[in-house]
Amino acid sequence: MIRIEIDEPTLARTRIAISPLAELICGLYLLRRNPEAPWPYTSWAARAREVLRTDPATAPVSLWFRLEGSYPDFLNPVPESPVPTLAEQLDQIRATPADLIEEQFARHYPADRVPDELVPYRHDRQAALNRLADGLAAFWDATVAPHWPAMRAALDEEVLLRARALAADGPDALLSHLHDRIRWERPVLTLVKPLSQSYEAIDKRLLLVPLIFSRGALSCSTDHPDVIMVTYQSRGAAVLAETPAPPVAAESDRLAVLVGRGRAAVLRGLTVPSTTTALAVALGLAPSTVSEHLAGLQAAGVVHRRRAGRRVLYGLEPAGVALLNLLGGDSAAAESVS
């Protein structure tokens, strides 16, 4: 467990941002954790491994396959704006001052036990930072850039929905429904992970960063003096898929037997209110198909439709929540595809 005790000023400063750099590094960890990446990452992972094997320009990113445990945040700094470009974040890496590196080394590696992989950042700082930034840029161009417009659209939808929840219901409601392995019991935010760490966030800013490549992995960055950054799984990973989602056996899914597999997927996708476009991206379905399912579910009284500015959000009626509680949790289909 990672337990973060959050005081009221920090909670009140909760914000949401997109980080292309964090997304890129999370993709590298996805490759490290999954020798056989599952759907919807399978095709992307195969292409990414081929790039790492054949393109020498990407060699510096092998750092993330060698580092053990937590690492200093200067390798993946907190974004300086809500929607930075990758180029801006790589410039941020290149500009890392020597005293910041030493400060973070002291925090992460007591008794000056800096891993061999990181020693160049102390003795040949600028050259090491430039090599790393160039390697990240090469890996991005070859593996993520072709998917980024669709990924960015999915992340924009995620940020819109979470920002609306934050504005309408406050940070308590937002944190309570952020992810099934994130628990909010005021004043403690718990990330359910196979390790034990505790932090205090006193008079800081809590920054939430959704990631397409997370695949349920959660992370917490604590080196910044003013910001504590928490990453979580964004919906929308289906934009990476080149094939449809594997079918679920209907006999093992009672909700699908009752309403059909497509409508069951849409119902499960509405555990967080969503637009038609966001649902289509998250589920890997055509927007027209999602619209048809939503119309049927709305007519049945299990889904409602609300306008939020220029967008229309769909959410579950109490009858829809009850239906999911009764029938929706007994199959693999209940897991989000993203």
Sequence and secondary structure as in RCSB ss.txt:
>XXXX:A:sequence
MIRIEIDEPTLARTRIAISPLAELICGLYLLRRNPEAPWPYTSWAARAREVLRTDPATAPVSLWFRLEGSYPDFL
NPVPESPVPTLAEQLDQIRATPADLIEEQFARHYPADRVPDELVPYRHDRQAALNRLADGLAAFWDATVAPHWPA
MRAALDEEVLLRARALAADGPDALLSHLHDRIRWERPVLTLVKPLSQSYEAIDKRLLLVPLIFSRGALSCSTDHP
DVIMVTYQSRGAAVLAETPAPPVAAESDRLAVLVGRGRAAVLRGLTVPSTTTALAVALGLAPSTVSEHLAGLQAA
GVVHRRRAGRRVLYGLEPAGVALLNLLGGDSAAAESVS
>XXXX:A:secstr
 EEEEE HHHHHT EE   HHHHHHHHHHHHHH SS  TTSHHHHHHHHHHHHH GGGGGGGHHHH  S   GGG
S   SSSS  HHHHHHHHHT  HHHHHHHHHHHSGGG   GGGTHHHHSHHHHHHHHHHHHHHHIIIIIGGGHHH
HHHHHHHHHHHHHHHHHHHHHHHHHHTS TTEEEETTEEEE  SS EEEEE S EEEEEEEGGGTT  EEE  SS
SEEEEEEE S GGGG SS      GGG HHHHHH HHHHHHHHHTTS B HHHHHHHHT  HHHHHHHHHHHHHT
TSEEEEEETTEEEEEE HHHHHHHHHHTTSSGGGS   
